[in-house]
Amino acid sequence: MSSINYSEKIPNNVDLSSDRTLQRALEQWQPNFISWWDDMGPEGSTDMDVYLRTAVSVDPQGWAQFGHVKMRDYRWGIFMNPGDADRTIHFGDHKGEKAWQDVPGEHRANLRRIIVTQGDTEPASVEQQRQLGLTAPSMYDLRNLFQINVEEGRHLWAMVYLLHKHFGRDGREEAEALLQRRSGHEDNPRILGAFNEQTPDWLSYFMFTYFTDRDGKFQLCALAESAFDPLARTTKFMLTEEAHHMFVGESGISRVITRTAQVMNELKTDDVGRLRAAGVIDLPTIQRYINFHFSVTIDLFGADESSNAAIFYSSGLKGRFEEGKRPDDHVLKGQTYKVLETRNGQLVEKEIPMLNALNEVLRDDYIKDSAAGVGRWNKVLEKVGIPTRLSVPHKAFHRNIGLLAKVKISPDGRVLNDAEWNAKVNAWLPSAEDRAFVASLMGRVVEPGKFANWIAPPVMGINRQPVDFEYVRFN
């Protein structure tokens, strides 16, 4: 099961050729996918040869090979981690029973909804990033963008396979709809709000791949616990690829901060106007972008108090992050968890049944993970003697979902009235002026080894190649 058959029309390690009906259905979906890629994939990339990694097995060691490929010819396929015939369900009401190989009828609608929602995020991010290649700050960065784009395409294939194989006509219709919705479209938008936001510049892109792809990691980790074994095995392999997406975000922002700090030390100033005149992104602007992308992303975890979260867990559909490492009974009845609400103009904690708080549990795990990366960015500043420190805002800041929706709260967690919020909002969230300034820096740099003025080169290249390697060949 670990090796992948590339001689098939659709590369796979799921023995697709043994199910002719399924194979034919997916082969009919394939040209629609390519048509979507041609319409909505990276602008102007058709003739480029890109140094991409392609999965050749699902073993953690040596699972990918690298080589120059035309993106339209990338071999998108269907890959799952090997199965374990003895696997049992390890949480919820079915704990101890054998994991499901087929969809139980009573959970069909919920499982379909979970798979469709996950599947919808994958093409959405490709659509959001469609224009970014035109303003890449280096050939190295252009290649990383394209690698993420093709892998989001493959993650779409992963969910479409599950829909086709396990959900009959409904699944086939949902798979078609995944190619019909469009990010930000007025009449037919993507399902989740963050995937309808624009990604207009590379600072936004790095923030998206750091914060929003990290949401992807946590959602996939929760699904990798699922009692529905094909979903668990599929998402476990997707996580292998997701790690690179977060690396692009974390290292990208780190390189922006490194370059800004260099110029701050050269000019001996933290004056925003002078730094902008020198063509780098000042730290207050970086902080505002962090505030925006962090707050938009933590909304993706859903309402703080959710009966759906309880149903998904108790049914065995979706576990917690690192479920197996938690020292409790993995059933959670009778247990409680604290969530925030506002009372008399103050943020206060209230206890609710833990089963209903599982979105909040996952959000809190995500927040810890996100803050750790921001700590690593601060080490960049500390190392070169810059006293400023970046941070993630309070989790109640700028929320649009759940108990905290639309409540005006400062980044340090104070409840505000409308006048106080309006007076300070441009100090906390990117203003039109900030976005215009960042956009003004975005010019295409694609000569090997050259980088835009606002970002430092990486420490090392991809797959042990030099930084000035020809990652993209423009034919």
C-alpha positions as a printed NumPy array, in Angstrom:
array([[  0.   ,   0.   ,   0.   ],
       [  2.891,   2.4  ,   0.52 ],
       [  4.022,   2.802,  -3.117],
       [  2.036,   4.803,  -5.672],
       [  1.236,   3.566,  -9.165],
       [  2.057,   6.303, -11.694],
       [  1.235,   4.174, -14.736],
       [ -2.487,   4.731, -14.127],
       [ -4.424,   7.638, -15.65 ],
       [ -5.115,   8.685, -12.058],
       [ -2.048,   7.78 ,  -9.94 ],
       [ -3.142,   5.987,  -6.764],
       [ -2.298,   3.49 ,  -4.066],
       [ -5.932,   2.475,  -3.438],
       [ -6.181,  -0.193,  -6.146],
       [ -8.51 ,   2.002,  -8.187],
       [ -8.393,  -0.309, -11.224],
       [-10.229,  -3.02 ,  -9.255],
       [-13.385,  -0.859,  -9.176],
       [-14.121,   0.012, -12.797],
       [-17.278,   2.01 , -12.047],
       [-15.46 ,   4.241,  -9.558],
       [-12.46 ,   4.565, -11.856],
       [-14.669,   5.683, -14.767],
       [-16.51 ,   8.215, -12.582],
       [-13.224,   9.758, -11.418],
       [-11.826,   9.746, -14.958],
       [-14.903,  11.755, -15.988],
       [-14.273,  14.224, -13.126],
       [-10.592,  14.588, -14.089],
       [-11.057,  16.804, -17.213],
       [-13.386,  19.072, -15.217],
       [-10.624,  19.437, -12.627],
       [ -8.066,  20.308, -15.345],
       [-10.519,  22.809, -16.814],
       [-10.913,  24.396, -13.344],
       [ -7.092,  24.49 , -12.994],
       [ -6.75 ,  26.196, -16.39 ],
       [ -9.364,  28.793, -15.401],
       [ -8.463,  29.338, -11.74 ],
       [ -4.933,  27.977, -11.205],
       [ -1.858,  30.251, -11.08 ],
       [ -2.089,  33.037, -13.657],
       [  0.347,  32.772, -16.562],
       [  2.024,  29.566, -15.356],
       [  1.038,  27.176, -18.164],
       [  4.38 ,  26.985, -19.956],
       [  6.681,  27.093, -16.922],
       [  8.729,  24.09 , -15.811],
       [  8.66 ,  24.11 , -12.017],
       [ 10.937,  22.219,  -9.621],
       [  8.201,  20.331,  -7.763],
       [  8.109,  17.424,  -5.379],
       [  5.765,  14.586,  -6.261],
       [  4.728,  11.888,  -3.785],
       [  5.993,   8.446,  -4.835],
       [  5.044,   6.639,  -1.628],
       [  3.236,   7.351,   1.616],
       [  6.161,   6.282,   3.793],
       [  7.37 ,   9.213,   5.912],
       [ 10.963,   8.555,   4.765],
       [ 11.715,   9.344,   1.132],
       [  8.097,   9.804,   0.121],
       [  8.746,  12.393,  -2.591],
       [ 10.862,  12.925,  -5.681],
       [ 11.87 ,  16.309,  -7.083],
       [ 12.11 ,  17.399, -10.691],
       [ 11.042,  20.06 , -13.183],
       [  7.412,  19.538, -14.209],
       [  4.844,  21.602, -16.082],
       [  2.161,  22.248, -13.483],
       [ -0.67 ,  21.302, -15.803],
       [  1.077,  17.912, -16.223],
       [  1.476,  17.38 , -12.47 ],
       [  0.277,  13.881, -11.58 ],
       [ -2.537,  14.589,  -9.132],
       [ -3.643,  11.346,  -7.529],
       [ -5.303,   9.513,  -4.66 ],
       [ -3.074,   8.396,  -1.8  ],
       [ -3.836,   6.958,   1.638],
       [ -1.709,   5.832,   4.526],
       [ -1.651,   2.034,   4.93 ],
       [ -4.622,   0.565,   6.805],
       [ -4.609,  -1.472,  10.003],
       [ -7.185,  -4.277,   9.921],
       [ -7.305,  -4.317,  13.734],
       [ -7.835,  -0.582,  14.221],
       [-10.505,   0.258,  16.781],
       [-12.385,   3.472,  17.521],
       [-10.66 ,   5.194,  20.439],
       [-13.11 ,   7.921,  21.476],
       [-16.827,   8.725,  21.696],
       [-19.819,   6.45 ,  22.144],
       [-18.37 ,   3.757,  19.811],
       [-15.06 ,   3.557,  21.687],
       [-13.604,   0.039,  21.492],
       [-15.603,  -0.992,  18.407],
       [-13.914,  -1.776,  15.094],
       [-13.185,   1.269,  12.898],
       [-15.63 ,   1.688,   9.995],
       [-14.56 ,   0.902,   6.425],
       [-17.917,   2.114,   5.071],
       [-20.133,   5.028,   6.075],
       [-22.771,   4.096,   8.683],
       [-26.166,   5.292,   7.441],
       [-26.93 ,   7.358,  10.543],
       [-23.698,   9.365,  10.125],
       [-23.861,   9.774,   6.375],
       [-25.062,  13.403,   6.267],
       [-22.579,  14.616,   8.903],
       [-19.613,  12.807,   7.346],
       [-20.486,  14.177,   3.919],
       [-20.687,  17.687,   5.338],
       [-17.276,  17.328,   7.032],
       [-15.624,  16.019,   3.843],
       [-17.246,  18.642,   1.6  ],
       [-16.233,  21.504,   3.93 ],
       [-12.626,  20.26 ,   4.058],
       [-12.627,  19.682,   0.291],
       [-13.959,  23.178,  -0.412],
       [-11.015,  24.887,   1.31 ],
       [ -8.482,  23.299,  -1.054],
       [ -9.464,  24.845,  -4.422],
       [-10.478,  28.023,  -2.573],
       [ -6.91 ,  28.769,  -1.512],
       [ -5.644,  28.166,  -5.079],
       [ -8.23 ,  30.698,  -6.296],
       [ -7.239,  33.195,  -3.596],
       [ -3.579,  32.904,  -4.644],
       [ -4.158,  32.93 ,  -8.413],
       [ -2.483,  36.298,  -9.119],
       [  0.393,  36.073,  -6.637],
       [  2.911,  34.563,  -9.05 ],
       [  2.834,  37.828, -11.003],
       [  4.436,  39.666,  -8.046],
       [  6.713,  36.952,  -6.625],
       [  9.637,  38.396,  -4.597],
       [ 11.991,  35.679,  -5.918],
       [ 12.129,  32.538,  -8.033],
       [ 12.504,  30.527,  -4.806],
       [  9.235,  31.975,  -3.48 ],
       [  7.482,  31.474,  -6.809],
       [  8.385,  27.791,  -6.708],
       [  7.067,  27.442,  -3.143],
       [  3.788,  29.084,  -4.129],
       [  3.39 ,  26.643,  -7.024],
       [  4.236,  23.646,  -4.805],
       [  1.49 ,  24.632,  -2.387],
       [ -0.954,  25.192,  -5.258],
       [ -0.462,  21.7  ,  -6.729],
       [ -0.723,  20.115,  -3.279],
       [ -3.98 ,  21.933,  -2.534],
       [ -5.157,  20.46 ,  -5.845],
       [ -4.167,  17.006,  -4.648],
       [ -5.948,  17.513,  -1.332],
       [ -9.077,  18.301,  -3.35 ],
       [ -8.607,  14.953,  -5.138],
       [ -8.319,  13.226,  -1.751],
       [-11.753,  14.47 ,  -0.652],
       [-13.333,  13.898,  -4.087],
       [-12.244,  10.246,  -3.994],
       [-14.015,   9.775,  -0.64 ],
       [-17.153,  11.466,  -1.974],
       [-17.223,   9.321,  -5.125],
       [-16.41 ,   6.046,  -3.4  ],
       [-18.616,   6.318,  -0.325],
       [-21.516,   8.704,  -1.067],
       [-23.014,   7.6  ,  -4.411],
       [-24.89 ,  10.143,  -6.495],
       [-24.876,  12.713,  -3.654],
       [-21.085,  12.428,  -3.504],
       [-20.695,  12.86 ,  -7.265],
       [-22.889,  15.982,  -7.178],
       [-20.89 ,  17.412,  -4.258],
       [-17.636,  16.711,  -6.153],
       [-18.955,  18.705,  -9.131],
       [-20.009,  21.566,  -6.851],
       [-16.45 ,  21.766,  -5.446],
       [-15.343,  22.916,  -8.908],
       [-18.238,  25.347,  -9.333],
       [-17.989,  27.524,  -6.222],
       [-15.482,  30.393,  -6.417],
       [-13.569,  32.223,  -3.692],
       [-15.194,  35.604,  -3.049],
       [-17.972,  35.054,  -5.624],
       [-21.098,  37.042,  -4.791],
       [-23.608,  34.327,  -5.742],
       [-21.619,  31.096,  -5.31 ],
       [-18.854,  31.68 ,  -2.723],
       [-16.71 ,  29.136,  -0.895],
       [-18.241,  27.648,   2.26 ],
       [-15.987,  29.2  ,   4.942],
       [-15.529,  32.961,   5.337],
       [-11.714,  33.054,   5.495],
       [-11.598,  31.367,   2.084],
       [-13.523,  34.218,   0.494],
       [-11.021,  36.848,   1.683],
       [ -8.56 ,  38.163,  -0.886],
       [ -4.869,  37.264,  -0.706],
       [ -3.687,  40.382,  -2.548],
       [ -0.001,  40.521,  -1.627],
       [  2.838,  38.321,  -0.395],
       [  2.679,  39.5  ,   3.209],
       [ -0.975,  38.358,   3.256],
       [  0.098,  35.109,   1.584],
       [  2.762,  34.334,   4.179],
       [  0.263,  35.146,   6.938],
       [ -2.309,  32.882,   5.266],
       [  0.117,  29.959,   4.963],
       [  1.258,  30.442,   8.563],
       [ -2.116,  30.993,  10.249],
       [ -4.796,  29.574,   7.944],
       [ -2.881,  26.503,   6.773],
       [ -2.24 ,  25.862,  10.477],
       [ -6.005,  25.694,  10.942],
       [ -5.825,  23.057,   8.177],
       [ -3.277,  21.133,  10.236],
       [ -5.517,  21.085,  13.32 ],
       [ -8.655,  20.174,  11.391],
       [ -6.8  ,  17.376,   9.567],
       [ -5.342,  16.101,  12.866],
       [ -8.867,  15.962,  14.326],
       [-10.132,  14.085,  11.235],
       [ -7.123,  11.731,  11.321],
       [ -8.648,  10.354,  14.565],
       [-11.96 ,   9.559,  12.822],
       [-13.758,   6.241,  13.269],
       [-14.328,   6.349,   9.486],
       [-11.029,   4.714,   8.576],
       [-10.704,   5.903,   4.935],
       [-11.006,   9.524,   6.124],
       [ -8.442,   8.989,   8.909],
       [ -5.932,   7.397,   6.527],
       [ -6.439,  10.075,   3.859],
       [ -5.98 ,  13.014,   6.223],
       [ -2.885,  11.468,   7.834],
       [ -1.157,  11.556,   4.466],
       [ -2.395,  15.096,   3.731],
       [ -0.651,  16.228,   6.931],
       [  2.709,  15.243,   5.422],
       [  2.177,  17.883,   2.736],
       [  0.559,  20.473,   5.022],
       [  3.818,  20.791,   7.004],
       [  5.517,  22.412,   3.995],
       [  2.721,  24.972,   3.655],
       [  3.211,  26.155,   7.239],
       [  7.   ,  26.209,   6.731],
       [  6.515,  28.588,   3.785],
       [  4.462,  30.913,   6.006],
       [  6.685,  30.831,   9.07 ],
       [  9.966,  31.18 ,   7.163],
       [  8.462,  33.804,   4.841],
       [  7.443,  36.116,   7.686],
       [ 10.738,  35.442,   9.435],
       [ 12.563,  36.621,   6.298],
       [ 10.401,  39.768,   6.08 ],
       [ 11.216,  40.548,   9.731],
       [ 14.932,  39.829,   9.165],
       [ 15.086,  42.332,   6.297],
       [ 13.13 ,  44.994,   8.225],
       [ 15.433,  44.567,  11.236],
       [ 18.529,  44.937,   8.993],
       [ 17.268,  48.263,   7.672],
       [ 16.204,  49.433,  11.169],
       [ 19.759,  48.822,  12.366],
       [ 21.37 ,  50.367,   9.274],
       [ 19.267,  53.53 ,   9.562],
       [ 19.213,  53.407,  13.388],
       [ 15.476,  54.115,  13.39 ],
       [ 12.075,  52.582,  14.048],
       [ 10.326,  55.499,  12.356],
       [  7.573,  54.068,  10.147],
       [  7.877,  56.771,   7.482],
       [ 11.651,  56.358,   7.089],
       [ 11.403,  52.548,   6.957],
       [  8.657,  52.681,   4.344],
       [ 10.708,  55.17 ,   2.328],
       [ 13.543,  52.61 ,   2.468],
       [ 11.191,  50.022,   0.951],
       [ 10.692,  47.614,   3.879],
       [  7.59 ,  46.654,   5.872],
       [  7.591,  48.283,   9.325],
       [  6.931,  46.13 ,  12.389],
       [  3.62 ,  47.85 ,  13.369],
       [  2.228,  46.927,   9.93 ],
       [  3.414,  43.327,  10.35 ],
       [  1.666,  43.269,  13.755],
       [ -1.598,  44.513,  12.22 ],
       [ -1.433,  41.785,   9.557],
       [ -0.853,  39.207,  12.319],
       [ -3.904,  40.544,  14.198],
       [ -6.091,  40.302,  11.107],
       [ -5.068,  36.85 ,   9.882],
       [ -5.028,  35.31 ,  13.356],
       [ -8.514,  36.59 ,  14.218],
       [-10.044,  35.587,  10.879],
       [ -8.499,  32.116,  11.204],
       [ -9.622,  31.338,  14.753],
       [-13.197,  31.953,  13.59 ],
       [-12.744,  28.931,  11.291],
       [-12.938,  26.642,  14.32 ],
       [-16.622,  27.499,  14.689],
       [-18.832,  28.586,  17.584],
       [-17.452,  28.299,  21.13 ],
       [-20.553,  26.355,  22.179],
       [-21.635,  23.83 ,  19.559],
       [-24.02 ,  20.891,  19.59 ],
       [-22.547,  19.796,  16.24 ],
       [-19.092,  19.505,  17.815],
       [-20.615,  17.265,  20.506],
       [-22.354,  15.092,  17.905],
       [-19.212,  14.783,  15.739],
       [-17.158,  13.663,  18.743],
       [-19.638,  11.324,  20.386],
       [-20.369,   9.733,  16.993],
       [-16.653,   9.124,  16.419],
       [-16.522,  11.337,  13.317],
       [-13.944,  13.872,  14.521],
       [-11.613,  13.638,  17.514],
       [ -9.482,  16.161,  19.332],
       [ -5.938,  17.16 ,  18.402],
       [ -3.65 ,  14.317,  19.563],
       [ -6.624,  12.456,  21.02 ],
       [ -4.495,   9.447,  21.963],
       [ -2.169,  11.484,  24.185],
       [ -4.942,  12.895,  26.413],
       [ -5.248,  11.41 ,  29.902],
       [ -9.055,  11.244,  30.161],
       [-11.786,   8.717,  29.362],
       [-12.191,   9.874,  25.681],
       [-15.973,   9.94 ,  26.164],
       [-16.126,  13.288,  28.051],
       [-19.646,  12.988,  29.474],
       [-19.913,  14.981,  32.694],
       [-16.725,  16.965,  31.986],
       [-16.673,  20.748,  31.546],
       [-14.543,  23.387,  29.813],
       [-14.331,  27.175,  30.15 ],
       [-15.359,  29.517,  27.33 ],
       [-15.53 ,  33.324,  27.255],
       [-18.547,  35.585,  27.092],
       [-19.206,  39.229,  27.915],
       [-21.213,  40.174,  30.985],
       [-21.74 ,  43.734,  32.253],
       [-19.051,  45.064,  29.929],
       [-16.457,  42.512,  31.062],
       [-15.025,  39.326,  29.573],
       [-15.846,  36.445,  31.902],
       [-15.378,  32.701,  31.798],
       [-18.283,  30.309,  31.953],
       [-18.207,  26.541,  32.237],
       [-20.075,  24.466,  29.692],
       [-20.146,  20.723,  28.981],
       [-16.838,  19.793,  27.364],
       [-18.59 ,  17.947,  24.54 ],
       [-20.199,  21.24 ,  23.503],
       [-16.882,  23.104,  23.861],
       [-14.782,  20.954,  21.519],
       [-14.435,  23.705,  18.909],
       [-12.976,  25.857,  21.687],
       [-10.648,  23.042,  22.823],
       [ -9.271,  22.755,  19.274],
       [ -9.053,  26.568,  18.978],
       [ -7.05 ,  26.77 ,  22.226],
       [ -4.637,  24.078,  20.997],
       [ -4.238,  26.052,  17.756],
       [ -3.613,  29.318,  19.633],
       [ -0.749,  27.736,  21.628],
       [  0.826,  26.429,  18.429],
       [  0.441,  29.78 ,  16.63 ],
       [  1.915,  31.76 ,  19.523],
       [  4.978,  29.483,  19.57 ],
       [  5.831,  30.481,  15.992],
       [  5.406,  34.182,  16.813],
       [  7.886,  33.559,  19.646],
       [ 10.368,  32.294,  17.049],
       [  9.907,  35.5  ,  15.018],
       [ 10.656,  37.489,  18.18 ],
       [ 13.952,  35.621,  18.528],
       [ 14.95 ,  37.076,  15.117],
       [ 14.41 ,  40.577,  16.552],
       [ 16.071,  39.742,  19.863],
       [ 19.173,  38.385,  18.127],
       [ 19.826,  41.673,  16.327],
       [ 19.022,  43.88 ,  19.316],
       [ 15.589,  45.193,  18.273],
       [ 13.423,  45.606,  21.424],
       [  9.982,  45.362,  19.685],
       [  8.076,  42.102,  20.239],
       [  5.243,  40.748,  18.103],
       [  2.286,  38.87 ,  19.583],
       [ -0.999,  37.222,  18.746],
       [ -3.984,  39.268,  19.946],
       [ -6.433,  38.131,  22.613],
       [ -8.681,  35.39 ,  21.305],
       [-11.761,  37.592,  21.763],
       [-10.337,  40.292,  19.411],
       [-12.129,  40.921,  16.08 ],
       [-14.352,  37.846,  16.213],
       [-17.299,  37.269,  13.902],
       [-18.609,  33.94 ,  15.144],
       [-19.897,  32.439,  18.413],
       [-20.373,  34.105,  21.804],
       [-17.841,  36.847,  20.98 ],
       [-19.212,  37.768,  17.549],
       [-19.189,  41.515,  16.911],
       [-18.186,  42.365,  20.511],
       [-15.602,  45.17 ,  20.408],
       [-12.494,  43.949,  22.234],
       [ -8.941,  45.31 ,  22.123],
       [ -5.93 ,  43.106,  21.275],
       [ -5.08 ,  42.981,  24.993],
       [ -8.594,  41.782,  25.935],
       [-10.442,  44.914,  27.099],
       [-14.143,  45.335,  26.201],
       [-14.636,  48.633,  24.334],
       [-17.506,  50.812,  23.235],
       [-17.926,  51.713,  19.556],
       [-16.185,  55.088,  19.92 ],
       [-13.115,  53.547,  21.575],
       [-12.933,  50.823,  18.914],
       [-13.3  ,  53.283,  16.009],
       [-10.585,  55.526,  17.449],
       [ -8.031,  52.713,  17.542],
       [ -9.026,  50.196,  14.855],
       [ -6.43 ,  51.447,  12.358],
       [ -3.704,  50.864,  14.946],
       [ -4.868,  47.255,  15.312],
       [ -5.976,  46.084,  11.856],
       [ -4.47 ,  46.831,   8.427],
       [ -5.835,  50.082,   7.029],
       [ -6.411,  50.832,   3.361],
       [ -3.179,  52.853,   3.525],
       [ -1.249,  49.877,   4.945],
       [ -2.546,  47.602,   2.218],
       [ -1.739,  50.156,  -0.475],
       [  1.815,  50.524,   0.856],
       [  2.399,  46.748,   0.956],
       [  0.92 ,  46.46 ,  -2.547],
       [  3.343,  49.159,  -3.758],
       [  6.302,  46.928,  -2.831],
       [  5.044,  43.977,  -4.856],
       [  7.132,  43.791,  -8.025],
       [  8.161,  40.565,  -9.704],
       [ 11.753,  39.389,  -9.08 ],
       [ 12.513,  36.075, -10.785],
       [ 16.206,  36.101, -11.674],
       [ 17.828,  33.12 ,  -9.885],
       [ 19.317,  34.184,  -6.536],
       [ 17.801,  37.7  ,  -6.588],
       [ 15.251,  38.867,  -3.983],
       [ 12.916,  41.83 ,  -3.615],
       [ 14.245,  44.545,  -1.307],
       [ 11.611,  43.903,   1.382],
       [ 12.507,  40.251,   2.091],
       [ 15.736,  38.463,   3.062],
       [ 16.926,  35.332,   1.209],
       [ 16.259,  31.963,   2.876],
       [ 19.029,  30.241,   4.823],
       [ 18.993,  27.298,   2.395],
       [ 17.329,  26.212,  -0.824],
       [ 14.76 ,  23.486,  -1.504],
       [ 15.867,  19.839,  -1.414],
       [ 19.479,  20.834,  -0.66 ],
       [ 19.67 ,  22.889,  -3.855],
       [ 21.471,  26.253,  -3.713],
       [ 19.354,  29.357,  -3.104],
       [ 20.173,  30.588,  -6.655],
       [ 19.057,  27.299,  -8.275],
       [ 16.794,  27.631, -11.344],
       [ 13.604,  26.572,  -9.536],
       [ 11.359,  27.794, -12.343],
       [ 12.158,  27.687, -16.055],
       [ 10.202,  30.223, -18.113],
       [  9.721,  28.671, -21.539]])
